[in-house]
Amino acid sequence: MKSDQPPAFSQEPLPDDNKEVESLDSEDALKITHNLLDRRSQTLLTVQQEIKAKLKHKYQHISEGIGHHGNQSLFKDIYTELYITEGGSGGLNNEHEVRQIEMASKKQTTQETPIKCNDIFKPLPGQDKPIRTVLTKGIAGVGKTVSVQKVILDWAEGKANQDIHFMFPLPFRDLNLKKDQYSLMQHISHYLSELKEIDSIEDGETKTVFIFDGLDECRLPLDFKNNEKCCDVTKPTSVDVLLTNLIKGNLLPSALLWITSRPAAANQIPPECVDQVTEVRGFNDPQKEEYLRKKIKDQNLASEIIKHMKTSRSLHIMCHIPVFCWISATVLEIMLKEAEKDEVPKTLTQMYSHFILIQIIAKNKKYNKATETNPKELSQSDKEMILKLAKLAFQQLQKGNLIFYEEDLRECGLDVTEASEYSALCTEIFKEESGLYQDKVYSFLHLSIQEFLAAVHALESCLDKKENVFSPTSDDEEKESIQLSDLHRRAVDQALKSENGHLDLFLRFLLGLSLESNQNLLRGLLTQTGSTTQTNEETVERTVRYLSDKIKEESSPERIINLFHCLNELGANSLVEDMQNSLHSGTLSETRLKPDQCSALAYLLLMSEEVLEKFKLKRYNTSEKGYQRLMPVVKTCKRAL
């Protein structure tokens, strides 16, 4: 702070008892006025210090994949600066978030202005308009909540933003649960009881910041058009009315607002209500290495992990997401020490399969004092637990939910006691958290874990119950005839139909799990069908043919890129390898490329490490449809010719 008592703390209007002051002479009245102001100023300062202490206690640890039952790291020991940049207009992006991070990884260039999270309310160079509301976008697990934590902790510890008197973190996941009508002051006093000592923060001088984390988790209508107008912080009304009026500036117009959201939900806020849009891009390449070297104490092992990650472009790109960096470090720290070289994961499916098994081993060592560390042998209770969570993962993925409440669990046949037990046992897979009002909120550690387990559910339903989760049937004869390749075809079709690509990563996992090597890895979890290697290979061949046909037919260039990722999970890269050979031999410009070859070329260029300075579209000899297939590359290069 600039002084012990911010100016706002000494500019409050007098309370009603100033009538007593009016009857005194001017000198005595002045003394009493000063005393009243000093008393109020002192109260505000005391409340501020109490709130800072409370927030520091709450935010000084980082869970980093570990639920509140586990050991936690000090935030300052593990925090790595994230790459945040100006986020443009906040327009809608209809691609799966992993595709968005792939595109963003090509765009981290010197032309962009990085923004430190403590500076998000500062105007960018060339801007002179004051900023009231900032909308920060970023895909799941990229570091939005960690950025919020950093800003709150730095304020509470007196390191930054000391011109701000109060910060109020109000996550949407908690606001969803409030059905009754409360005033704004009652809401924030419920969370920060210290505020009950203050009548109001509505003096125009007290500088407050409201932080609404996780707009994508909001289940409120946010009816900006029809909600009643509310300008009184002491008037009880619904949470939805409070939020829309705060965001529109009817309520507490002097307050600053910071809203975070996944990209697909960002358009719920009217653009005229947002002064600045920023985007959290996760780690750039140097930050990935910095994080891994902080996380892995053995620096030789850290170097090995970094080297291995660079051998798989898809894994290296995923490490832009801090949570994936953590998952990879968790798996590779063990695998590079103990496993044979050919067992070290090289695909996403392998990485997540090992991650789930490692967590079950860790749970059994901790709670059951087990010494058996064969990850492929699961107890019946472990199997039941994971499969119930997998069913929850699939059903909620279909609905687009990343967080769940008690009614969601009941719909999946999970009771609250079971869910609490699972979250206590498997803190790195499934989390139970107490919200602001001590209501329970559940989630998987990261969307990608939910997508992986959803794929496990789809596969196990087919293997064990002969059910196709995309076209359930009660006809026993029809069930008997369901083949794994039928499930694959329906899953591919559903993923291609999805408007926002929400099944893209799920599909990669589902197809990756159809490989015999991956099923063998998860043999303790998946029903063993007794099918021969030949049968398995035939299933994969049928699926590869279907994917190849879809690559020729599909009109969306972005969806086609994901089909190449699917082929990569299946180890079927012949089209891409042919294109790679043509690129290396320099014969590409002499060949008239078919549309599917253009898609293979686009996939190759997007997966390459180099940032494309310029891309000459017309240097390739192809049809109009072929040029359309190259458009994802055009979007990522600095200059298209």
C-alpha positions as CSV (number, residue, x, y, z in Angstrom):
1,M,0.0,0.0,0.0
2,K,1.0,3.6,-0.6
3,S,0.3,4.4,3.0
4,D,-0.9,2.5,6.1
5,Q,-4.4,3.7,5.5
6,P,-5.6,4.1,1.9
7,P,-7.3,7.4,1.1
8,A,-10.7,5.6,0.8
9,F,-10.5,4.6,4.4
10,S,-10.6,8.2,5.5
11,Q,-13.3,9.6,3.2
12,E,-16.4,7.8,4.3
13,P,-19.5,9.9,5.0
14,L,-20.3,10.3,8.7
15,P,-22.8,7.9,10.3
16,D,-26.1,9.1,11.6
17,D,-24.8,10.0,15.0
18,N,-23.2,13.1,13.5
19,K,-26.4,14.9,14.6
20,E,-24.7,15.0,18.0
21,V,-21.8,16.9,16.3
22,E,-24.1,19.6,14.9
23,S,-25.0,20.8,18.4
24,L,-21.4,21.4,19.5
25,D,-19.1,24.3,18.7
26,S,-16.9,23.9,15.6
27,E,-13.7,22.9,17.5
28,D,-15.4,20.1,19.4
29,A,-17.3,19.0,16.3
30,L,-14.1,18.7,14.4
31,K,-12.5,16.5,17.0
32,I,-15.5,14.2,17.1
33,T,-15.6,14.1,13.3
34,H,-11.9,13.1,13.2
35,N,-12.5,10.4,15.9
36,L,-15.4,9.0,14.0
37,L,-13.4,8.9,10.7
38,D,-10.4,7.4,12.5
39,R,-12.6,4.8,14.1
40,R,-14.2,3.8,10.7
41,S,-10.8,4.0,8.9
42,Q,-9.3,1.7,11.6
43,T,-12.2,-0.7,11.2
44,L,-11.8,-0.9,7.4
45,L,-8.0,-1.4,7.8
46,T,-8.5,-4.1,10.4
47,V,-11.1,-5.9,8.2
48,Q,-8.7,-5.6,5.2
49,Q,-5.8,-7.2,7.2
50,E,-8.1,-10.0,8.4
51,I,-9.3,-10.7,4.8
52,K,-5.7,-10.7,3.6
53,A,-4.6,-13.1,6.3
54,K,-7.6,-15.4,5.4
55,L,-6.9,-15.4,1.7
56,K,-3.2,-15.9,2.2
57,H,-3.9,-19.0,4.3
58,K,-6.4,-20.3,1.7
59,Y,-4.2,-19.7,-1.4
60,Q,-0.6,-20.2,-0.2
61,H,-0.6,-23.8,-1.2
62,I,-1.2,-25.2,-4.7
63,S,-3.0,-28.5,-5.2
64,E,-1.3,-29.2,-8.6
65,G,-3.3,-32.3,-9.2
66,I,-3.6,-33.3,-5.5
67,G,-7.0,-33.0,-3.8
68,H,-7.4,-31.4,-0.4
69,H,-6.7,-34.8,1.2
70,G,-3.2,-35.0,-0.2
71,N,0.2,-33.4,0.5
72,Q,0.4,-29.9,-1.0
73,S,3.2,-27.8,-2.3
74,L,3.8,-24.2,-1.4
75,F,2.6,-22.0,-4.3
76,K,5.9,-20.1,-4.5
77,D,8.0,-23.3,-4.7
78,I,6.2,-24.7,-7.8
79,Y,4.7,-21.6,-9.6
80,T,6.0,-21.0,-13.1
81,E,5.1,-17.9,-15.0
82,L,2.4,-18.6,-17.6
83,Y,2.2,-17.1,-21.1
84,I,-0.7,-14.6,-21.1
85,T,-1.4,-12.4,-24.1
86,E,-4.1,-10.1,-25.4
87,G,-7.0,-12.3,-26.5
88,G,-8.7,-10.3,-29.2
89,S,-12.4,-9.9,-29.5
90,G,-13.6,-13.0,-27.6
91,G,-15.1,-14.6,-30.7
92,L,-16.3,-18.2,-30.6
93,N,-13.8,-21.0,-31.5
94,N,-15.6,-24.2,-32.5
95,E,-12.6,-26.5,-32.2
96,H,-11.6,-29.0,-29.5
97,E,-9.4,-27.3,-26.9
98,V,-6.4,-29.5,-27.7
99,R,-6.6,-28.4,-31.3
100,Q,-6.7,-24.8,-30.0
101,I,-3.5,-25.3,-28.0
102,E,-1.8,-26.9,-31.1
103,M,-2.7,-23.8,-33.1
104,A,-1.6,-21.5,-30.3
105,S,1.7,-23.3,-30.0
106,K,2.5,-22.1,-33.5
107,K,1.6,-18.5,-32.7
108,Q,3.7,-17.7,-29.7
109,T,5.8,-15.2,-31.5
110,T,7.6,-12.0,-30.7
111,Q,4.8,-10.0,-32.3
112,E,2.5,-10.7,-29.3
113,T,2.7,-8.6,-26.1
114,P,2.9,-11.0,-23.1
115,I,0.9,-9.7,-20.1
116,K,1.9,-10.5,-16.4
117,C,-1.2,-11.7,-14.5
118,N,-0.8,-8.9,-11.9
119,D,-1.1,-6.3,-14.7
120,I,-4.3,-7.4,-16.3
121,F,-6.2,-4.2,-15.3
122,K,-3.5,-2.0,-16.8
123,P,-4.2,-0.6,-20.3
124,L,-2.0,-2.1,-23.0
125,P,0.3,0.3,-25.0
126,G,-1.7,2.6,-27.1
127,Q,-4.9,2.2,-24.9
128,D,-6.1,5.1,-22.8
129,K,-9.6,4.0,-21.8
130,P,-9.8,2.8,-18.1
131,I,-10.4,-0.9,-17.7
132,R,-13.3,-2.1,-15.5
133,T,-13.9,-5.6,-16.7
134,V,-11.3,-8.1,-18.0
135,L,-12.3,-11.4,-19.6
136,T,-9.5,-14.0,-19.5
137,K,-10.0,-17.0,-21.8
138,G,-8.0,-20.3,-21.8
139,I,-8.6,-24.0,-22.3
140,A,-9.2,-26.4,-19.5
141,G,-6.1,-26.9,-17.3
142,V,-4.1,-24.1,-19.0
143,G,-3.6,-22.1,-15.8
144,K,-6.6,-19.7,-15.4
145,T,-7.3,-20.6,-11.8
146,V,-3.6,-20.6,-11.0
147,S,-3.3,-17.1,-12.4
148,V,-6.2,-16.0,-10.2
149,Q,-4.4,-17.7,-7.2
150,K,-1.2,-15.8,-8.0
151,V,-2.9,-12.4,-8.1
152,I,-4.8,-13.0,-4.9
153,L,-1.8,-14.3,-3.1
154,D,0.5,-11.5,-4.2
155,W,-2.2,-9.0,-3.1
156,A,-2.7,-10.7,0.3
157,E,1.1,-10.8,0.9
158,G,1.5,-7.1,0.0
159,K,3.6,-7.8,-3.2
160,A,1.3,-6.3,-5.9
161,N,-1.9,-4.3,-6.5
162,Q,-1.7,-2.5,-3.1
163,D,-4.0,0.3,-4.4
164,I,-6.8,-2.3,-4.2
165,H,-8.6,-2.4,-0.8
166,F,-10.5,-5.6,-1.2
167,M,-10.4,-8.7,-3.4
168,F,-13.5,-11.0,-3.5
169,P,-12.9,-14.4,-5.2
170,L,-16.4,-15.8,-6.1
171,P,-16.0,-19.0,-8.3
172,F,-19.0,-19.8,-10.5
173,R,-19.1,-23.4,-9.4
174,D,-20.1,-22.1,-5.9
175,L,-22.5,-19.4,-7.0
176,N,-24.5,-22.1,-8.9
177,L,-25.5,-23.6,-5.6
178,K,-27.2,-20.5,-4.2
179,K,-30.9,-20.7,-4.8
180,D,-32.2,-18.2,-2.2
181,Q,-32.2,-14.4,-2.6
182,Y,-29.4,-12.4,-0.9
183,S,-28.0,-9.0,-1.3
184,L,-24.5,-8.5,-2.7
185,M,-23.2,-7.6,0.8
186,Q,-24.8,-10.7,2.3
187,H,-23.1,-12.9,-0.4
188,I,-19.6,-11.6,0.1
189,S,-20.1,-11.4,3.9
190,H,-21.1,-15.1,3.9
191,Y,-17.8,-16.0,2.4
192,L,-15.7,-13.4,4.2
193,S,-17.5,-12.9,7.5
194,E,-15.1,-10.1,8.5
195,L,-17.0,-7.8,6.1
196,K,-20.0,-7.9,8.5
197,E,-18.1,-5.1,10.4
198,I,-18.6,-2.8,7.4
199,D,-22.0,-1.2,6.4
200,S,-21.1,-0.9,2.8
201,I,-18.3,-0.8,0.2
202,E,-20.4,1.5,-2.0
203,D,-18.7,4.9,-1.4
204,G,-17.0,5.3,-4.8
205,E,-13.6,5.5,-3.1
206,T,-13.1,1.9,-1.8
207,K,-11.4,0.0,-4.6
208,T,-12.6,-3.5,-4.9
209,V,-12.0,-6.4,-7.3
210,F,-14.5,-9.2,-7.9
211,I,-13.0,-12.3,-9.4
212,F,-15.4,-14.7,-11.1
213,D,-13.4,-17.8,-12.0
214,G,-14.9,-20.5,-14.3
215,L,-17.6,-18.9,-16.4
216,D,-17.8,-22.2,-18.3
217,E,-18.9,-23.9,-15.1
218,C,-21.8,-21.5,-14.6
219,R,-25.3,-23.1,-14.7
220,L,-27.1,-19.9,-14.2
221,P,-29.0,-18.4,-17.1
222,L,-27.1,-15.0,-17.0
223,D,-30.1,-13.3,-18.6
224,F,-28.6,-9.9,-19.4
225,K,-31.6,-8.9,-21.6
226,N,-34.5,-9.6,-19.2
227,N,-33.1,-9.5,-15.7
228,E,-34.4,-6.6,-13.5
229,K,-32.2,-3.7,-12.9
230,C,-30.5,-3.6,-9.5
231,C,-28.3,-0.8,-8.2
232,D,-28.5,-1.4,-4.4
233,V,-25.8,-3.6,-2.8
234,T,-28.1,-4.2,0.2
235,K,-31.1,-5.3,-1.8
236,P,-31.8,-9.1,-1.7
237,T,-32.2,-10.7,-5.1
238,S,-31.2,-13.8,-7.1
239,V,-27.5,-14.6,-7.8
240,D,-28.3,-14.3,-11.5
241,V,-29.7,-10.7,-11.1
242,L,-26.7,-9.7,-9.0
243,L,-24.2,-11.1,-11.5
244,T,-25.7,-9.5,-14.6
245,N,-26.1,-6.1,-12.9
246,L,-22.5,-6.2,-11.6
247,I,-21.2,-7.1,-15.0
248,K,-23.3,-4.4,-16.7
249,G,-22.1,-1.8,-14.2
250,N,-25.5,-1.0,-12.6
251,L,-24.3,-2.4,-9.3
252,L,-21.0,-1.1,-7.9
253,P,-19.9,0.7,-11.0
254,S,-16.6,1.6,-9.4
255,A,-15.7,-2.1,-8.8
256,L,-13.2,-3.9,-11.0
257,L,-14.3,-7.3,-12.4
258,W,-12.1,-10.2,-13.6
259,I,-13.9,-13.1,-15.3
260,T,-12.2,-16.3,-16.5
261,S,-13.6,-18.8,-18.9
262,R,-12.9,-21.6,-21.3
263,P,-13.2,-20.3,-24.9
264,A,-16.5,-21.9,-25.8
265,A,-18.4,-20.1,-22.9
266,A,-16.8,-16.7,-23.2
267,N,-19.5,-15.3,-25.5
268,Q,-22.0,-15.5,-22.7
269,I,-20.8,-12.0,-21.6
270,P,-22.0,-9.2,-23.9
271,P,-19.0,-7.7,-25.7
272,E,-20.0,-4.2,-24.7
273,C,-19.6,-5.2,-21.0
274,V,-15.9,-6.3,-21.5
275,D,-13.1,-3.7,-21.7
276,Q,-10.2,-6.1,-22.2
277,V,-9.9,-9.7,-23.4
278,T,-6.8,-11.7,-22.5
279,E,-5.8,-15.3,-23.1
280,V,-3.8,-17.7,-21.0
281,R,-1.8,-19.9,-23.4
282,G,-0.1,-22.0,-20.7
283,F,3.6,-22.7,-20.9
284,N,5.8,-21.7,-23.9
285,D,8.8,-23.9,-24.5
286,P,11.2,-22.4,-22.0
287,Q,8.5,-22.4,-19.4
288,K,7.8,-26.1,-19.9
289,E,11.5,-26.8,-19.2
290,E,11.5,-24.5,-16.2
291,Y,8.5,-26.2,-14.7
292,L,9.8,-29.7,-15.2
293,R,13.2,-28.8,-13.7
294,K,11.3,-27.4,-10.6
295,K,9.1,-30.4,-10.4
296,I,11.8,-33.1,-10.8
297,K,14.5,-32.6,-8.2
298,D,17.0,-35.0,-10.0
299,Q,18.2,-32.7,-12.8
300,N,19.6,-35.6,-14.9
301,L,16.2,-37.3,-14.8
302,A,14.6,-33.9,-15.6
303,S,16.8,-33.7,-18.7
304,E,15.8,-37.2,-19.7
305,I,12.1,-36.4,-19.4
306,I,12.5,-33.2,-21.5
307,K,14.5,-35.2,-24.1
308,H,11.8,-37.9,-24.3
309,M,8.9,-35.3,-24.5
310,K,10.6,-33.8,-27.6
311,T,10.7,-37.1,-29.4
312,S,6.9,-37.1,-29.5
313,R,5.5,-33.9,-31.1
314,S,2.0,-34.5,-29.9
315,L,3.2,-35.0,-26.3
316,H,5.4,-32.0,-26.4
317,I,2.6,-29.8,-27.7
318,M,0.3,-31.0,-25.0
319,C,2.9,-29.8,-22.4
320,H,1.7,-26.3,-23.1
321,I,-1.1,-27.3,-20.7
322,P,0.4,-27.2,-17.2
323,V,-1.8,-30.1,-15.9
324,F,-0.5,-32.3,-18.8
325,C,3.0,-31.3,-17.9
326,W,2.3,-32.5,-14.4
327,I,0.8,-35.8,-15.6
328,S,3.8,-36.4,-17.9
329,A,6.3,-35.7,-15.2
330,T,4.4,-38.0,-12.8
331,V,4.5,-40.9,-15.3
332,L,7.9,-40.4,-16.8
333,E,9.6,-39.9,-13.4
334,I,8.7,-43.5,-12.7
335,M,8.8,-45.0,-16.2
336,L,12.3,-43.7,-17.1
337,K,13.7,-45.1,-13.9
338,E,12.0,-48.5,-13.9
339,A,10.6,-49.4,-17.4
340,E,12.2,-50.9,-20.4
341,K,12.8,-48.3,-23.2
342,D,10.0,-49.7,-25.4
343,E,7.5,-49.4,-22.6
344,V,8.0,-45.6,-22.1
345,P,4.8,-43.9,-23.4
346,K,5.0,-42.2,-26.7
347,T,1.3,-41.6,-27.4
348,L,-1.5,-39.9,-25.4
349,T,-3.3,-43.2,-24.8
350,Q,-0.2,-44.8,-23.4
351,M,0.5,-41.8,-21.2
352,Y,-2.9,-41.7,-19.6
353,S,-3.1,-45.5,-19.2
354,H,0.1,-45.5,-17.2
355,F,-1.1,-42.4,-15.2
356,I,-4.3,-44.1,-14.1
357,L,-2.4,-47.3,-13.1
358,I,0.3,-45.3,-11.2
359,Q,-2.4,-43.5,-9.2
360,I,-4.0,-46.8,-8.2
361,I,-0.6,-48.3,-7.1
362,A,0.0,-45.1,-5.1
363,K,-3.4,-45.3,-3.5
364,N,-2.9,-49.0,-2.5
365,K,0.5,-48.3,-1.0
366,K,-0.8,-45.5,1.0
367,Y,-4.1,-46.9,2.3
368,N,-3.8,-50.7,2.0
369,K,0.0,-50.8,2.8
370,A,0.3,-52.9,-0.3
371,T,3.8,-53.9,-1.5
372,E,2.5,-55.5,-4.7
373,T,3.3,-53.0,-7.5
374,N,2.1,-54.9,-10.6
375,P,0.0,-52.2,-12.2
376,K,-1.8,-54.7,-14.5
377,E,-3.4,-56.6,-11.6
378,L,-6.3,-54.6,-10.0
379,S,-8.5,-55.7,-7.1
380,Q,-12.2,-56.0,-7.7
381,S,-12.9,-52.9,-5.6
382,D,-10.4,-50.8,-7.6
383,K,-11.9,-52.0,-10.9
384,E,-15.4,-51.2,-9.7
385,M,-14.4,-47.8,-8.5
386,I,-12.6,-46.8,-11.8
387,L,-15.5,-48.2,-14.0
388,K,-18.1,-46.2,-12.0
389,L,-16.0,-43.1,-12.4
390,A,-15.7,-43.9,-16.1
391,K,-19.4,-44.1,-16.5
392,L,-19.8,-40.7,-14.7
393,A,-17.1,-39.3,-17.0
394,F,-18.9,-40.4,-20.2
395,Q,-22.3,-39.3,-19.2
396,Q,-21.1,-35.8,-18.1
397,L,-18.9,-35.5,-21.2
398,Q,-21.9,-36.0,-23.3
399,K,-23.6,-33.1,-21.4
400,G,-20.5,-30.9,-21.6
401,N,-20.1,-30.8,-17.8
402,L,-16.6,-30.6,-16.1
403,I,-18.0,-30.1,-12.6
404,F,-20.7,-32.2,-11.0
405,Y,-23.0,-31.8,-8.0
406,E,-24.8,-34.4,-5.9
407,E,-27.7,-34.8,-8.3
408,D,-25.3,-35.5,-11.2
409,L,-23.7,-38.3,-9.2
410,R,-27.1,-39.8,-8.3
411,E,-28.0,-39.9,-12.1
412,C,-24.9,-42.1,-12.7
413,G,-25.7,-44.4,-9.8
414,L,-23.0,-43.0,-7.6
415,D,-23.9,-42.0,-4.0
416,V,-22.2,-39.1,-2.2
417,T,-20.5,-41.4,0.3
418,E,-18.9,-43.4,-2.5
419,A,-17.8,-40.2,-4.3
420,S,-16.2,-38.9,-1.2
421,E,-14.4,-42.2,-0.6
422,Y,-13.1,-42.2,-4.2
423,S,-11.9,-38.6,-4.0
424,A,-10.1,-39.4,-0.8
425,L,-8.5,-42.5,-2.3
426,C,-7.7,-41.2,-5.8
427,T,-7.0,-37.5,-5.2
428,E,-5.1,-37.2,-8.5
429,I,-8.0,-38.6,-10.6
430,F,-11.2,-37.4,-8.9
431,K,-11.7,-34.4,-6.6
432,E,-14.2,-33.4,-4.0
433,E,-14.1,-29.8,-2.9
434,S,-16.0,-27.8,-0.4
435,G,-17.3,-24.6,-2.0
436,L,-17.7,-21.2,-0.5
437,Y,-20.8,-22.4,1.3
438,Q,-19.4,-25.8,2.2
439,D,-21.5,-27.5,-0.5
440,K,-19.7,-30.3,-2.2
441,V,-18.4,-29.9,-5.8
442,Y,-16.9,-32.8,-7.8
443,S,-14.6,-32.9,-10.8
444,F,-11.9,-34.9,-12.5
445,L,-8.4,-33.5,-12.2
446,H,-8.6,-32.4,-15.8
447,L,-10.9,-32.6,-18.7
448,S,-8.5,-34.9,-20.5
449,I,-8.7,-37.5,-17.6
450,Q,-12.5,-37.3,-17.9
451,E,-12.2,-37.9,-21.7
452,F,-9.8,-40.8,-21.2
453,L,-12.1,-42.5,-18.6
454,A,-15.1,-41.8,-20.8
455,A,-13.3,-43.8,-23.5
456,V,-12.6,-46.6,-21.0
457,H,-16.4,-46.7,-20.3
458,A,-17.3,-46.8,-24.0
459,L,-14.8,-49.6,-24.7
460,E,-15.7,-51.7,-21.6
461,S,-19.5,-51.4,-22.4
462,C,-18.7,-52.9,-25.8
463,L,-16.4,-55.7,-24.5
464,D,-18.4,-56.7,-21.4
465,K,-22.0,-55.8,-22.1
466,K,-21.9,-55.9,-25.9
467,E,-23.4,-52.4,-25.8
468,N,-22.7,-49.5,-28.2
469,V,-22.9,-46.4,-26.0
470,F,-23.9,-44.3,-29.0
471,S,-26.8,-46.6,-30.1
472,P,-27.9,-48.6,-27.0
473,T,-30.2,-51.6,-27.7
474,S,-32.0,-54.1,-25.5
475,D,-32.2,-56.7,-28.2
476,D,-30.0,-59.6,-27.0
477,E,-29.4,-61.0,-30.6
478,E,-28.4,-57.6,-31.8
479,K,-26.1,-57.1,-28.8
480,E,-24.3,-60.4,-29.6
481,S,-23.5,-59.1,-33.1
482,I,-22.0,-55.8,-32.0
483,Q,-18.3,-55.5,-33.0
484,L,-15.7,-53.2,-31.7
485,S,-15.3,-51.7,-35.2
486,D,-19.1,-50.8,-35.1
487,L,-18.4,-48.8,-31.9
488,H,-15.4,-47.1,-33.6
489,R,-17.5,-46.1,-36.7
490,R,-20.3,-44.6,-34.6
491,A,-17.8,-42.8,-32.4
492,V,-16.0,-41.3,-35.5
493,D,-19.4,-40.2,-36.9
494,Q,-20.5,-38.6,-33.6
495,A,-17.1,-36.8,-33.2
496,L,-17.4,-35.4,-36.8
497,K,-21.0,-34.2,-36.1
498,S,-20.0,-32.4,-32.9
499,E,-20.3,-28.6,-33.4
500,N,-17.4,-27.8,-31.0
501,G,-15.3,-31.0,-31.3
502,H,-16.0,-32.0,-27.7
503,L,-15.5,-35.7,-28.6
504,D,-12.2,-35.3,-30.5
505,L,-9.8,-36.3,-27.7
506,F,-12.2,-38.9,-26.5
507,L,-12.1,-40.5,-30.0
508,R,-8.3,-40.5,-29.9
509,F,-8.3,-42.3,-26.6
510,L,-11.0,-44.8,-27.7
511,L,-9.2,-45.8,-30.8
512,G,-5.8,-45.9,-29.0
513,L,-7.3,-48.3,-26.4
514,S,-8.3,-50.7,-29.2
515,L,-4.6,-51.6,-29.7
516,E,-3.8,-55.0,-28.2
517,S,-0.7,-53.5,-26.4
518,N,-2.9,-50.9,-24.6
519,Q,-5.6,-53.4,-23.7
520,N,-2.9,-55.6,-22.3
521,L,-1.7,-52.7,-20.2
522,L,-5.2,-52.2,-18.8
523,R,-6.0,-55.9,-18.6
524,G,-6.9,-55.6,-14.9
525,L,-9.6,-53.0,-15.8
526,L,-11.0,-54.2,-19.2
527,T,-12.9,-57.4,-19.8
528,Q,-10.7,-59.9,-21.6
529,T,-12.6,-61.2,-24.7
530,G,-10.2,-63.9,-25.6
531,S,-9.9,-62.5,-29.1
532,T,-6.8,-63.5,-31.0
533,T,-4.1,-61.1,-32.2
534,Q,-5.4,-61.6,-35.7
535,T,-8.9,-60.5,-34.7
536,N,-7.6,-57.4,-33.0
537,E,-5.5,-56.5,-36.0
538,E,-8.5,-57.0,-38.3
539,T,-10.5,-54.6,-36.1
540,V,-7.7,-52.0,-36.3
541,E,-7.5,-52.4,-40.1
542,R,-11.2,-51.9,-40.5
543,T,-11.1,-48.8,-38.4
544,V,-8.1,-47.4,-40.3
545,R,-9.9,-48.0,-43.6
546,Y,-13.0,-46.1,-42.2
547,L,-10.8,-43.2,-41.0
548,S,-9.1,-43.0,-44.4
549,D,-12.5,-42.9,-46.2
550,K,-13.6,-40.2,-43.8
551,I,-10.5,-38.2,-44.5
552,K,-11.4,-38.2,-48.2
553,E,-15.1,-37.3,-47.6
554,E,-15.1,-34.8,-44.6
555,S,-15.5,-31.2,-45.5
556,S,-14.1,-29.6,-42.2
557,P,-10.3,-29.3,-42.5
558,E,-10.0,-29.0,-38.7
559,R,-11.9,-32.2,-38.0
560,I,-9.7,-34.0,-40.6
561,I,-6.6,-33.0,-38.6
562,N,-8.0,-34.9,-35.6
563,L,-8.5,-38.0,-37.7
564,F,-4.8,-37.9,-38.4
565,H,-4.2,-37.8,-34.7
566,C,-6.4,-40.9,-34.4
567,L,-4.4,-42.7,-37.0
568,N,-1.3,-41.7,-35.0
569,E,-2.8,-43.3,-31.9
570,L,-3.3,-46.5,-33.9
571,G,0.2,-46.4,-35.3
572,A,-1.1,-46.2,-38.9
573,N,0.9,-43.3,-40.3
574,S,1.5,-44.4,-43.9
575,L,-0.1,-41.4,-45.6
576,V,1.8,-39.0,-43.4
577,E,5.0,-40.9,-43.8
578,D,4.6,-40.8,-47.6
579,M,4.1,-37.1,-47.4
580,Q,7.1,-36.7,-45.1
581,N,9.3,-38.6,-47.7
582,S,8.0,-36.3,-50.5
583,L,8.8,-33.2,-48.4
584,H,12.4,-34.4,-47.7
585,S,13.1,-35.5,-51.3
586,G,11.8,-32.1,-52.6
587,T,9.4,-33.8,-55.1
588,L,6.2,-32.3,-53.6
589,S,5.9,-29.4,-56.0
590,E,6.1,-31.8,-59.0
591,T,3.1,-33.8,-57.9
592,R,-0.6,-32.9,-58.2
593,L,-1.8,-33.5,-54.6
594,K,-5.2,-35.1,-53.8
595,P,-7.2,-33.5,-51.0
596,D,-6.3,-36.3,-48.5
597,Q,-2.6,-35.7,-49.3
598,C,-3.1,-32.0,-48.6
599,S,-4.6,-32.9,-45.2
600,A,-1.6,-35.1,-44.5
601,L,0.7,-32.1,-45.5
602,A,-1.3,-29.8,-43.2
603,Y,-1.0,-32.2,-40.3
604,L,2.8,-32.5,-40.9
605,L,3.3,-28.7,-41.0
606,L,1.1,-28.2,-37.9
607,M,3.1,-30.9,-35.9
608,S,6.5,-29.5,-36.9
609,E,8.5,-27.5,-34.3
610,E,9.2,-24.5,-36.5
611,V,7.0,-21.4,-36.5
612,L,6.0,-20.8,-40.1
613,E,7.1,-17.3,-41.1
614,K,5.3,-17.5,-44.4
615,F,3.3,-20.1,-46.2
616,K,2.9,-20.1,-50.0
617,L,-0.4,-21.8,-50.6
618,K,-0.2,-21.7,-54.4
619,R,3.2,-23.4,-54.6
620,Y,1.3,-26.7,-54.2
621,N,-0.5,-28.1,-57.2
622,T,-3.9,-29.2,-56.1
623,S,-7.7,-28.6,-56.5
624,E,-9.8,-25.9,-54.8
625,K,-10.8,-28.6,-52.3
626,G,-7.1,-29.4,-51.7
627,Y,-6.4,-25.7,-50.9
628,Q,-9.3,-25.7,-48.5
629,R,-7.6,-28.6,-46.6
630,L,-4.4,-26.5,-46.2
631,M,-6.3,-23.6,-44.5
632,P,-5.5,-24.7,-40.9
633,V,-1.8,-24.0,-41.8
634,V,-2.7,-20.6,-43.2
635,K,-4.3,-19.7,-39.9
636,T,-1.1,-20.3,-37.9
637,C,1.5,-18.7,-40.1
638,K,2.6,-15.1,-39.8
639,R,2.1,-14.4,-43.4
640,A,0.2,-16.3,-46.1
641,L,1.0,-15.7,-49.7
